[in-house]
Amino acid sequence: MVHGGPYPATSDSRTTSVGTAAIHRFLRPVCYQNLPDALRPEALKEANPLDLKRLVDGRREG
């Protein structure tokens, strides 16, 4: 039984908006401010393990 909610729960009978997996389907991270470094994607970690060129506090890094 489909329990409603946003896509894909309303149009895909294999998924519902109920349960812990629904959190991952409907979660959209918008801001990483104050997020612990261990939870950030590799590209956004303070240590810059991918050695990406980026601008941090107005200074170029990488």
PDB file of N, H, CA, C and O in Angstrom:
ATOM      1  N   MET A   1       0.834  -1.179   0.000  1.00  0.00           N
ATOM      2  CA  MET A   1       0.000   0.000   0.000  1.00  0.00           C
ATOM      3  C   MET A   1       0.873   1.235   0.000  1.00  0.00           C
ATOM      4  O   MET A   1       1.789   1.346   0.814  1.00  0.00           O
ATOM      5  N   VAL A   2       0.610   2.143  -0.880  1.00  0.00           N
ATOM      6  H   VAL A   2      -0.134   2.052  -1.542  1.00  0.00           H
ATOM      7  CA  VAL A   2       1.344   3.399  -0.940  1.00  0.00           C
ATOM      8  C   VAL A   2       0.720   4.356   0.061  1.00  0.00           C
ATOM      9  O   VAL A   2      -0.496   4.552   0.068  1.00  0.00           O
ATOM     10  N   HIS A   3       1.552   4.952   0.906  1.00  0.00           N
ATOM     11  H   HIS A   3       2.539   4.793   0.900  1.00  0.00           H
ATOM     12  CA  HIS A   3       1.048   5.799   1.980  1.00  0.00           C
ATOM     13  C   HIS A   3       1.031   7.273   1.630  1.00  0.00           C
ATOM     14  O   HIS A   3       0.783   8.105   2.503  1.00  0.00           O
ATOM     15  N   GLY A   4       1.282   7.613   0.408  1.00  0.00           N
ATOM     16  H   GLY A   4       1.483   6.937  -0.301  1.00  0.00           H
ATOM     17  CA  GLY A   4       1.249   9.018   0.000  1.00  0.00           C
ATOM     18  C   GLY A   4       2.557   9.717   0.263  1.00  0.00           C
ATOM     19  O   GLY A   4       3.556   9.085   0.607  1.00  0.00           O
ATOM     20  N   GLY A   5       2.547  11.018   0.102  1.00  0.00           N
ATOM     21  H   GLY A   5       1.735  11.531  -0.176  1.00  0.00           H
ATOM     22  CA  GLY A   5       3.756  11.810   0.275  1.00  0.00           C
ATOM     23  C   GLY A   5       4.303  12.214  -1.073  1.00  0.00           C
ATOM     24  O   GLY A   5       3.717  11.900  -2.109  1.00  0.00           O
ATOM     25  N   PRO A   6       5.430  12.911  -1.064  1.00  0.00           N
ATOM     26  CA  PRO A   6       6.010  13.386  -2.318  1.00  0.00           C
ATOM     27  C   PRO A   6       6.560  12.241  -3.157  1.00  0.00           C
ATOM     28  O   PRO A   6       6.695  11.115  -2.677  1.00  0.00           O
ATOM     29  N   TYR A   7       6.877  12.538  -4.413  1.00  0.00           N
ATOM     30  H   TYR A   7       6.767  13.452  -4.803  1.00  0.00           H
ATOM     31  CA  TYR A   7       7.486  11.555  -5.315  1.00  0.00           C
ATOM     32  C   TYR A   7       8.707  10.973  -4.621  1.00  0.00           C
ATOM     33  O   TYR A   7       9.420  11.757  -3.995  1.00  0.00           O
ATOM     34  N   PRO A   8       9.015   9.730  -4.663  1.00  0.00           N
ATOM     35  CA  PRO A   8       8.431   8.676  -5.477  1.00  0.00           C
ATOM     36  C   PRO A   8       7.305   7.909  -4.798  1.00  0.00           C
ATOM     37  O   PRO A   8       6.749   6.990  -5.399  1.00  0.00           O
ATOM     38  N   ALA A   9       6.955   8.257  -3.572  1.00  0.00           N
ATOM     39  H   ALA A   9       7.407   9.003  -3.084  1.00  0.00           H
ATOM     40  CA  ALA A   9       5.990   7.443  -2.839  1.00  0.00           C
ATOM     41  C   ALA A   9       4.621   7.390  -3.516  1.00  0.00           C
ATOM     42  O   ALA A   9       3.929   6.377  -3.421  1.00  0.00           O
ATOM     43  N   THR A  10       4.225   8.454  -4.188  1.00  0.00           N
ATOM     44  H   THR A  10       4.787   9.277  -4.265  1.00  0.00           H
ATOM     45  CA  THR A  10       2.884   8.468  -4.758  1.00  0.00           C
ATOM     46  C   THR A  10       2.812   7.789  -6.116  1.00  0.00           C
ATOM     47  O   THR A  10       1.726   7.402  -6.546  1.00  0.00           O
ATOM     48  N   SER A  11       3.921   7.636  -6.794  1.00  0.00           N
ATOM     49  H   SER A  11       4.804   7.951  -6.444  1.00  0.00           H
ATOM     50  CA  SER A  11       3.859   7.074  -8.148  1.00  0.00           C
ATOM     51  C   SER A  11       4.646   5.780  -8.319  1.00  0.00           C
ATOM     52  O   SER A  11       4.617   5.178  -9.393  1.00  0.00           O
ATOM     53  N   ASP A  12       5.339   5.352  -7.291  1.00  0.00           N
ATOM     54  H   ASP A  12       5.363   5.841  -6.419  1.00  0.00           H
ATOM     55  CA  ASP A  12       6.143   4.142  -7.388  1.00  0.00           C
ATOM     56  C   ASP A  12       5.717   3.186  -6.277  1.00  0.00           C
ATOM     57  O   ASP A  12       5.936   3.463  -5.098  1.00  0.00           O
ATOM     58  N   SER A  13       5.122   2.087  -6.644  1.00  0.00           N
ATOM     59  H   SER A  13       4.943   1.862  -7.602  1.00  0.00           H
ATOM     60  CA  SER A  13       4.587   1.169  -5.646  1.00  0.00           C
ATOM     61  C   SER A  13       5.664   0.442  -4.847  1.00  0.00           C
ATOM     62  O   SER A  13       5.350  -0.207  -3.849  1.00  0.00           O
ATOM     63  N   ARG A  14       6.933   0.536  -5.264  1.00  0.00           N
ATOM     64  H   ARG A  14       7.188   1.064  -6.074  1.00  0.00           H
ATOM     65  CA  ARG A  14       8.014  -0.135  -4.528  1.00  0.00           C
ATOM     66  C   ARG A  14       8.463   0.642  -3.309  1.00  0.00           C
ATOM     67  O   ARG A  14       9.144   0.079  -2.452  1.00  0.00           O
ATOM     68  N   THR A  15       8.107   1.923  -3.196  1.00  0.00           N
ATOM     69  H   THR A  15       7.553   2.380  -3.892  1.00  0.00           H
ATOM     70  CA  THR A  15       8.557   2.740  -2.078  1.00  0.00           C
ATOM     71  C   THR A  15       7.373   3.424  -1.427  1.00  0.00           C
ATOM     72  O   THR A  15       6.326   3.612  -2.045  1.00  0.00           O
ATOM     73  N   THR A  16       7.556   3.798  -0.153  1.00  0.00           N
ATOM     74  H   THR A  16       8.407   3.645   0.350  1.00  0.00           H
ATOM     75  CA  THR A  16       6.527   4.543   0.566  1.00  0.00           C
ATOM     76  C   THR A  16       7.199   5.674   1.313  1.00  0.00           C
ATOM     77  O   THR A  16       8.426   5.763   1.343  1.00  0.00           O
ATOM     78  N   SER A  17       6.410   6.527   1.909  1.00  0.00           N
ATOM     79  H   SER A  17       5.413   6.454   1.885  1.00  0.00           H
ATOM     80  CA  SER A  17       6.965   7.625   2.700  1.00  0.00           C
ATOM     81  C   SER A  17       7.026   7.247   4.171  1.00  0.00           C
ATOM     82  O   SER A  17       7.110   8.125   5.030  1.00  0.00           O
ATOM     83  N   VAL A  18       6.986   5.959   4.475  1.00  0.00           N
ATOM     84  H   VAL A  18       6.918   5.246   3.778  1.00  0.00           H
ATOM     85  CA  VAL A  18       6.995   5.467   5.850  1.00  0.00           C
ATOM     86  C   VAL A  18       8.304   4.729   6.108  1.00  0.00           C
ATOM     87  O   VAL A  18       8.772   3.983   5.248  1.00  0.00           O
ATOM     88  N   GLY A  19       8.896   4.928   7.279  1.00  0.00           N
ATOM     89  H   GLY A  19       8.516   5.533   7.978  1.00  0.00           H
ATOM     90  CA  GLY A  19      10.095   4.195   7.671  1.00  0.00           C
ATOM     91  C   GLY A  19      11.354   5.032   7.585  1.00  0.00           C
ATOM     92  O   GLY A  19      11.338   6.167   7.107  1.00  0.00           O
ATOM     93  N   THR A  20      12.445   4.450   8.058  1.00  0.00           N
ATOM     94  H   THR A  20      12.457   3.528   8.446  1.00  0.00           H
ATOM     95  CA  THR A  20      13.709   5.191   8.110  1.00  0.00           C
ATOM     96  C   THR A  20      14.299   5.442   6.732  1.00  0.00           C
ATOM     97  O   THR A  20      14.997   6.438   6.544  1.00  0.00           O
ATOM     98  N   ALA A  21      14.042   4.570   5.762  1.00  0.00           N
ATOM     99  H   ALA A  21      13.475   3.761   5.915  1.00  0.00           H
ATOM    100  CA  ALA A  21      14.564   4.795   4.409  1.00  0.00           C
ATOM    101  C   ALA A  21      13.929   6.021   3.771  1.00  0.00           C
ATOM    102  O   ALA A  21      14.530   6.634   2.888  1.00  0.00           O
ATOM    103  N   ALA A  22      12.729   6.390   4.199  1.00  0.00           N
ATOM    104  H   ALA A  22      12.241   5.893   4.916  1.00  0.00           H
ATOM    105  CA  ALA A  22      12.063   7.569   3.658  1.00  0.00           C
ATOM    106  C   ALA A  22      12.839   8.842   3.976  1.00  0.00           C
ATOM    107  O   ALA A  22      12.806   9.799   3.203  1.00  0.00           O
ATOM    108  N   ILE A  23      13.532   8.858   5.102  1.00  0.00           N
ATOM    109  H   ILE A  23      13.559   8.081   5.731  1.00  0.00           H
ATOM    110  CA  ILE A  23      14.321  10.026   5.474  1.00  0.00           C
ATOM    111  C   ILE A  23      15.363  10.302   4.397  1.00  0.00           C
ATOM    112  O   ILE A  23      15.561  11.456   4.016  1.00  0.00           O
ATOM    113  N   HIS A  24      16.025   9.273   3.905  1.00  0.00           N
ATOM    114  H   HIS A  24      15.864   8.336   4.215  1.00  0.00           H
ATOM    115  CA  HIS A  24      17.057   9.446   2.885  1.00  0.00           C
ATOM    116  C   HIS A  24      16.463   9.847   1.537  1.00  0.00           C
ATOM    117  O   HIS A  24      17.116  10.547   0.764  1.00  0.00           O
ATOM    118  N   ARG A  25      15.250   9.421   1.245  1.00  0.00           N
ATOM    119  H   ARG A  25      14.719   8.852   1.872  1.00  0.00           H
ATOM    120  CA  ARG A  25      14.621   9.786  -0.020  1.00  0.00           C
ATOM    121  C   ARG A  25      14.195  11.237  -0.054  1.00  0.00           C
ATOM    122  O   ARG A  25      14.256  11.879  -1.103  1.00  0.00           O
ATOM    123  N   PHE A  26      13.760  11.766   1.089  1.00  0.00           N
ATOM    124  H   PHE A  26      13.710  11.245   1.941  1.00  0.00           H
ATOM    125  CA  PHE A  26      13.184  13.107   1.099  1.00  0.00           C
ATOM    126  C   PHE A  26      14.103  14.162   1.694  1.00  0.00           C
ATOM    127  O   PHE A  26      13.770  15.347   1.668  1.00  0.00           O
ATOM    128  N   LEU A  27      15.251  13.763   2.230  1.00  0.00           N
ATOM    129  H   LEU A  27      15.522  12.800   2.252  1.00  0.00           H
ATOM    130  CA  LEU A  27      16.190  14.710   2.823  1.00  0.00           C
ATOM    131  C   LEU A  27      16.990  15.398   1.733  1.00  0.00           C
ATOM    132  O   LEU A  27      17.493  14.740   0.822  1.00  0.00           O
ATOM    133  N   ARG A  28      17.111  16.693   1.813  1.00  0.00           N
ATOM    134  H   ARG A  28      16.703  17.228   2.552  1.00  0.00           H
ATOM    135  CA  ARG A  28      17.931  17.443   0.880  1.00  0.00           C
ATOM    136  C   ARG A  28      18.807  18.406   1.677  1.00  0.00           C
ATOM    137  O   ARG A  28      18.348  19.484   2.053  1.00  0.00           O
ATOM    138  N   PRO A  29      20.064  18.034   1.942  1.00  0.00           N
ATOM    139  CA  PRO A  29      20.938  18.935   2.701  1.00  0.00           C
ATOM    140  C   PRO A  29      21.124  20.255   1.950  1.00  0.00           C
ATOM    141  O   PRO A  29      21.439  20.264   0.760  1.00  0.00           O
ATOM    142  N   VAL A  30      20.931  21.337   2.642  1.00  0.00           N
ATOM    143  H   VAL A  30      20.675  21.329   3.609  1.00  0.00           H
ATOM    144  CA  VAL A  30      21.042  22.648   2.021  1.00  0.00           C
ATOM    145  C   VAL A  30      22.286  23.373   2.524  1.00  0.00           C
ATOM    146  O   VAL A  30      22.906  24.132   1.778  1.00  0.00           O
ATOM    147  N   CYS A  31      22.648  23.148   3.760  1.00  0.00           N
ATOM    148  H   CYS A  31      22.145  22.532   4.366  1.00  0.00           H
ATOM    149  CA  CYS A  31      23.754  23.883   4.361  1.00  0.00           C
ATOM    150  C   CYS A  31      24.613  22.941   5.203  1.00  0.00           C
ATOM    151  O   CYS A  31      24.089  22.074   5.903  1.00  0.00           O
ATOM    152  N   TYR A  32      25.912  23.112   5.134  1.00  0.00           N
ATOM    153  H   TYR A  32      26.338  23.816   4.565  1.00  0.00           H
ATOM    154  CA  TYR A  32      26.829  22.290   5.912  1.00  0.00           C
ATOM    155  C   TYR A  32      27.422  23.074   7.083  1.00  0.00           C
ATOM    156  O   TYR A  32      28.376  22.613   7.710  1.00  0.00           O
ATOM    157  N   GLN A  33      26.874  24.245   7.387  1.00  0.00           N
ATOM    158  H   GLN A  33      26.099  24.620   6.878  1.00  0.00           H
ATOM    159  CA  GLN A  33      27.386  25.080   8.464  1.00  0.00           C
ATOM    160  C   GLN A  33      27.281  24.349   9.794  1.00  0.00           C
ATOM    161  O   GLN A  33      26.225  23.817  10.138  1.00  0.00           O
ATOM    162  N   ASN A  34      28.374  24.326  10.535  1.00  0.00           N
ATOM    163  H   ASN A  34      29.231  24.758  10.256  1.00  0.00           H
ATOM    164  CA  ASN A  34      28.469  23.687  11.852  1.00  0.00           C
ATOM    165  C   ASN A  34      28.291  22.176  11.813  1.00  0.00           C
ATOM    166  O   ASN A  34      28.106  21.559  12.862  1.00  0.00           O
ATOM    167  N   LEU A  35      28.342  21.564  10.638  1.00  0.00           N
ATOM    168  H   LEU A  35      28.493  22.065   9.786  1.00  0.00           H
ATOM    169  CA  LEU A  35      28.268  20.111  10.538  1.00  0.00           C
ATOM    170  C   LEU A  35      29.643  19.547  10.879  1.00  0.00           C
ATOM    171  O   LEU A  35      30.647  20.052  10.375  1.00  0.00           O
ATOM    172  N   PRO A  36      29.719  18.524  11.713  1.00  0.00           N
ATOM    173  CA  PRO A  36      31.022  17.950  12.052  1.00  0.00           C
ATOM    174  C   PRO A  36      31.766  17.493  10.794  1.00  0.00           C
ATOM    175  O   PRO A  36      31.164  16.994   9.843  1.00  0.00           O
ATOM    176  N   ASP A  37      33.056  17.673  10.815  1.00  0.00           N
ATOM    177  H   ASP A  37      33.545  18.078  11.587  1.00  0.00           H
ATOM    178  CA  ASP A  37      33.892  17.345   9.652  1.00  0.00           C
ATOM    179  C   ASP A  37      33.732  15.879   9.227  1.00  0.00           C
ATOM    180  O   ASP A  37      33.804  15.571   8.037  1.00  0.00           O
ATOM    181  N   ALA A  38      33.521  14.995  10.168  1.00  0.00           N
ATOM    182  H   ALA A  38      33.463  15.244  11.135  1.00  0.00           H
ATOM    183  CA  ALA A  38      33.391  13.568   9.851  1.00  0.00           C
ATOM    184  C   ALA A  38      32.146  13.272   9.021  1.00  0.00           C
ATOM    185  O   ALA A  38      32.104  12.258   8.323  1.00  0.00           O
ATOM    186  N   LEU A  39      31.142  14.128   9.080  1.00  0.00           N
ATOM    187  H   LEU A  39      31.177  14.952   9.646  1.00  0.00           H
ATOM    188  CA  LEU A  39      29.896  13.907   8.349  1.00  0.00           C
ATOM    189  C   LEU A  39      29.857  14.609   6.995  1.00  0.00           C
ATOM    190  O   LEU A  39      28.942  14.375   6.205  1.00  0.00           O
ATOM    191  N   ARG A  40      30.826  15.454   6.722  1.00  0.00           N
ATOM    192  H   ARG A  40      31.569  15.643   7.364  1.00  0.00           H
ATOM    193  CA  ARG A  40      30.850  16.202   5.461  1.00  0.00           C
ATOM    194  C   ARG A  40      31.363  15.343   4.312  1.00  0.00           C
ATOM    195  O   ARG A  40      32.116  14.396   4.539  1.00  0.00           O
ATOM    196  N   PRO A  41      30.963  15.662   3.077  1.00  0.00           N
ATOM    197  CA  PRO A  41      31.545  14.984   1.910  1.00  0.00           C
ATOM    198  C   PRO A  41      33.051  15.298   1.837  1.00  0.00           C
ATOM    199  O   PRO A  41      33.505  16.319   2.356  1.00  0.00           O
ATOM    200  N   GLU A  42      33.797  14.427   1.202  1.00  0.00           N
ATOM    201  H   GLU A  42      33.428  13.598   0.781  1.00  0.00           H
ATOM    202  CA  GLU A  42      35.264  14.618   1.107  1.00  0.00           C
ATOM    203  C   GLU A  42      35.617  16.000   0.559  1.00  0.00           C
ATOM    204  O   GLU A  42      36.562  16.626   1.039  1.00  0.00           O
ATOM    205  N   ALA A  43      34.890  16.475  -0.415  1.00  0.00           N
ATOM    206  H   ALA A  43      34.122  15.967  -0.805  1.00  0.00           H
ATOM    207  CA  ALA A  43      35.212  17.754  -1.052  1.00  0.00           C
ATOM    208  C   ALA A  43      35.024  18.945  -0.120  1.00  0.00           C
ATOM    209  O   ALA A  43      35.546  20.024  -0.399  1.00  0.00           O
ATOM    210  N   LEU A  44      34.297  18.780   0.970  1.00  0.00           N
ATOM    211  H   LEU A  44      33.873  17.903   1.197  1.00  0.00           H
ATOM    212  CA  LEU A  44      34.009  19.895   1.876  1.00  0.00           C
ATOM    213  C   LEU A  44      34.715  19.799   3.218  1.00  0.00           C
ATOM    214  O   LEU A  44      34.499  20.643   4.088  1.00  0.00           O
ATOM    215  N   LYS A  45      35.544  18.801   3.401  1.00  0.00           N
ATOM    216  H   LYS A  45      35.720  18.116   2.695  1.00  0.00           H
ATOM    217  CA  LYS A  45      36.243  18.653   4.675  1.00  0.00           C
ATOM    218  C   LYS A  45      37.294  19.738   4.835  1.00  0.00           C
ATOM    219  O   LYS A  45      37.884  20.201   3.859  1.00  0.00           O
ATOM    220  N   GLU A  46      37.520  20.137   6.087  1.00  0.00           N
ATOM    221  H   GLU A  46      37.041  19.761   6.880  1.00  0.00           H
ATOM    222  CA  GLU A  46      38.481  21.203   6.384  1.00  0.00           C
ATOM    223  C   GLU A  46      39.879  20.885   5.877  1.00  0.00           C
ATOM    224  O   GLU A  46      40.578  21.779   5.401  1.00  0.00           O
ATOM    225  N   ALA A  47      40.298  19.629   5.970  1.00  0.00           N
ATOM    226  H   ALA A  47      39.730  18.903   6.356  1.00  0.00           H
ATOM    227  CA  ALA A  47      41.648  19.237   5.567  1.00  0.00           C
ATOM    228  C   ALA A  47      41.820  19.210   4.045  1.00  0.00           C
ATOM    229  O   ALA A  47      42.948  19.120   3.560  1.00  0.00           O
ATOM    230  N   ASN A  48      40.722  19.286   3.282  1.00  0.00           N
ATOM    231  H   ASN A  48      39.806  19.358   3.676  1.00  0.00           H
ATOM    232  CA  ASN A  48      40.745  19.267   1.829  1.00  0.00           C
ATOM    233  C   ASN A  48      41.522  18.051   1.295  1.00  0.00           C
ATOM    234  O   ASN A  48      42.512  18.210   0.581  1.00  0.00           O
ATOM    235  N   PRO A  49      41.063  16.829   1.648  1.00  0.00           N
ATOM    236  CA  PRO A  49      41.807  15.625   1.262  1.00  0.00           C
ATOM    237  C   PRO A  49      41.894  15.409  -0.249  1.00  0.00           C
ATOM    238  O   PRO A  49      42.772  14.678  -0.709  1.00  0.00           O
ATOM    239  N   LEU A  50      41.016  16.020  -1.022  1.00  0.00           N
ATOM    240  H   LEU A  50      40.303  16.614  -0.649  1.00  0.00           H
ATOM    241  CA  LEU A  50      41.059  15.882  -2.485  1.00  0.00           C
ATOM    242  C   LEU A  50      41.923  16.955  -3.125  1.00  0.00           C
ATOM    243  O   LEU A  50      42.088  16.975  -4.344  1.00  0.00           O
ATOM    244  N   ASP A  51      42.476  17.844  -2.312  1.00  0.00           N
ATOM    245  H   ASP A  51      42.342  17.827  -1.321  1.00  0.00           H
ATOM    246  CA  ASP A  51      43.326  18.951  -2.772  1.00  0.00           C
ATOM    247  C   ASP A  51      42.640  19.759  -3.868  1.00  0.00           C
ATOM    248  O   ASP A  51      43.224  20.022  -4.920  1.00  0.00           O
ATOM    249  N   LEU A  52      41.399  20.146  -3.612  1.00  0.00           N
ATOM    250  H   LEU A  52      40.925  19.933  -2.758  1.00  0.00           H
ATOM    251  CA  LEU A  52      40.640  20.945  -4.565  1.00  0.00           C
ATOM    252  C   LEU A  52      40.993  22.413  -4.436  1.00  0.00           C
ATOM    253  O   LEU A  52      41.315  22.882  -3.344  1.00  0.00           O
ATOM    254  N   LYS A  53      40.937  23.137  -5.528  1.00  0.00           N
ATOM    255  H   LYS A  53      40.676  22.756  -6.415  1.00  0.00           H
ATOM    256  CA  LYS A  53      41.117  24.585  -5.482  1.00  0.00           C
ATOM    257  C   LYS A  53      39.811  25.178  -4.990  1.00  0.00           C
ATOM    258  O   LYS A  53      38.748  24.912  -5.550  1.00  0.00           O
ATOM    259  N   ARG A  54      39.895  25.991  -3.930  1.00  0.00           N
ATOM    260  H   ARG A  54      40.759  26.207  -3.474  1.00  0.00           H
ATOM    261  CA  ARG A  54      38.693  26.600  -3.387  1.00  0.00           C
ATOM    262  C   ARG A  54      39.016  27.910  -2.698  1.00  0.00           C
ATOM    263  O   ARG A  54      40.170  28.218  -2.401  1.00  0.00           O
ATOM    264  N   LEU A  55      37.977  28.661  -2.459  1.00  0.00           N
ATOM    265  H   LEU A  55      37.040  28.411  -2.700  1.00  0.00           H
ATOM    266  CA  LEU A  55      38.102  29.961  -1.794  1.00  0.00           C
ATOM    267  C   LEU A  55      37.525  29.822  -0.396  1.00  0.00           C
ATOM    268  O   LEU A  55      36.339  29.532  -0.239  1.00  0.00           O
ATOM    269  N   VAL A  56      38.361  30.029   0.629  1.00  0.00           N
ATOM    270  H   VAL A  56      39.324  30.264   0.502  1.00  0.00           H
ATOM    271  CA  VAL A  56      37.928  29.910   2.019  1.00  0.00           C
ATOM    272  C   VAL A  56      38.235  31.227   2.725  1.00  0.00           C
ATOM    273  O   VAL A  56      39.392  31.640   2.808  1.00  0.00           O
ATOM    274  N   ASP A  57      37.213  31.871   3.222  1.00  0.00           N
ATOM    275  H   ASP A  57      36.274  31.536   3.155  1.00  0.00           H
ATOM    276  CA  ASP A  57      37.366  33.176   3.907  1.00  0.00           C
ATOM    277  C   ASP A  57      38.147  34.173   3.048  1.00  0.00           C
ATOM    278  O   ASP A  57      38.965  34.936   3.561  1.00  0.00           O
ATOM    279  N   GLY A  58      37.892  34.161   1.756  1.00  0.00           N
ATOM    280  H   GLY A  58      37.228  33.541   1.339  1.00  0.00           H
ATOM    281  CA  GLY A  58      38.524  35.115   0.853  1.00  0.00           C
ATOM    282  C   GLY A  58      39.938  34.761   0.406  1.00  0.00           C
ATOM    283  O   GLY A  58      40.560  35.523  -0.334  1.00  0.00           O
ATOM    284  N   ARG A  59      40.447  33.622   0.841  1.00  0.00           N
ATOM    285  H   ARG A  59      39.942  33.002   1.442  1.00  0.00           H
ATOM    286  CA  ARG A  59      41.790  33.191   0.456  1.00  0.00           C
ATOM    287  C   ARG A  59      41.710  31.956  -0.422  1.00  0.00           C
ATOM    288  O   ARG A  59      40.889  31.071  -0.182  1.00  0.00           O
ATOM    289  N   ARG A  60      42.552  31.894  -1.430  1.00  0.00           N
ATOM    290  H   ARG A  60      43.219  32.613  -1.625  1.00  0.00           H
ATOM    291  CA  ARG A  60      42.590  30.720  -2.307  1.00  0.00           C
ATOM    292  C   ARG A  60      43.373  29.596  -1.645  1.00  0.00           C
ATOM    293  O   ARG A  60      44.422  29.815  -1.038  1.00  0.00           O
ATOM    294  N   GLU A  61      42.827  28.370  -1.781  1.00  0.00           N
ATOM    295  H   GLU A  61      41.975  28.193  -2.274  1.00  0.00           H
ATOM    296  CA  GLU A  61      43.488  27.181  -1.253  1.00  0.00           C
ATOM    297  C   GLU A  61      43.561  26.131  -2.327  1.00  0.00           C
ATOM    298  O   GLU A  61      42.779  26.147  -3.277  1.00  0.00           O
ATOM    299  N   GLY A  62      44.509  25.206  -2.180  1.00  0.00           N
ATOM    300  H   GLY A  62      45.144  25.193  -1.407  1.00  0.00           H
ATOM    301  CA  GLY A  62      44.597  24.059  -3.077  1.00  0.00           C
ATOM    302  C   GLY A  62      45.523  24.214  -4.216  1.00  0.00           C
ATOM    303  O   GLY A  62      45.663  23.298  -5.026  1.00  0.00           O
TER     304      GLY A  62
END
